[in-house]
Amino acid sequence: MPTARTDPADPVATTRKARVAPEPSTVRIAGPWTHRDVSANGIRLHLVERGTGPLVLLLHGFPEFWWSWRHQLVGLADAGFRTVAVDLRGYGDSDKPPRGYDGWTLAGDLAGLVRALGERTAAVVGNDWGGLLAWTVAALHPRLIRSIAPLGAAHPLAVRSAVVRDVRHQGVASRYALGFQVPMWPERRLRRDDGAHVERIIRAWSGRAWTETPEFAEVLRRNRDAMLIPGAAHSAMEYYRWAARSQLRTEGRRFVAAVDRPVTVPVLQLHGTADPCLLESTARRSRRWAGPAYTYRALPDVGHFLHQEAPAATTEALIEFLTRH
């Protein structure tokens, strides 16, 4: 059996035997939670649930899947919330249709999920793309959303503005997304060498302290494996492609008009001061689209993945916010 090619200068490339791509069901990791499938907005979404009480949706970002919320699934549930972490469209064990990676449809997935779970409203907590979607669903489906907590994320129009007007900082920090626009090659790079590039991304976006913890190796392994699931890498890239290409299309202008208004629900924005991907200055621009019930908190020396890098501080802040609202 042939072995994967490695670069001796690449610290994350390891000599591994080529293997069959993992089944989507491999992300159904056992733990003190329940796995379920729910039909919403015309697709099947895989979710993980624990606890009873007011519904809290946990939305992951790139390049992760539901498991990134393992700490909050337990912590929030034990604090009296019905906590649900979902594999977003195209990720993990959720459906991976060829289309539907635009802001309208993704927000519709979440609105449909709230209804499918038998709830009238939900609090939405999201990291990275999940945080962008928290802002989006609060603007497009306000009656279904009780509050939002974006982590390591900014309002979509704050990101748009910063990339254009702060080219030397957020523009440079976002240049990785330009490489995602070309067809086929980004997917191949994400899958090459058993997902070694996923590891490079997570290392680059993380605070240094977390990368030296015992759990970090497991985080890398699980996320590399999840990106190897057939269709996952392509779906992940489609999020970025729609975000960029819609800027030149009518649907993009319609989307901007639809979300260019202050959200009416309470907002807790948490951000790591060491986040090299979504800069803190960009995150703070989101204040323009928040209503009066807005709280911003910075976590020192924490990178892009706050909920994993500083799980105790993140969970504590979320419990206080969700209980108050």
Buried (B, 14 or more C-beta within 10 A) or exposed (E): EEEBEBEEEEEBBEEEEEEEEBEBEBBBEEEEBEBEEBEBBEBEBBBBBBBEEBBBBBBBBBBBBBBBBBBBBBBBBBBBBBBBBBBBBBBBBBBBBEEBBBBBBBBBBBBBBBBBBEBEBBBBBBBBBBBBBBBBBBBBBEEBBBBBBBBBBBBBBBBBBBBEEBEEBBBEBBEBBEEBEEEEEBBEBBBEBBBBBBBBBBBEBBBEBBBEEEEBEEBBEBBBBBBBBEBBBBBBBBBBBBBBEBBEEEEBEEBBEBBEEBBBBBBBBBBBEBBBBBBBBBBBBBBEBBEEBBBBEBBEEBBBBBBBBBBEBBBEBBBEBBEEB
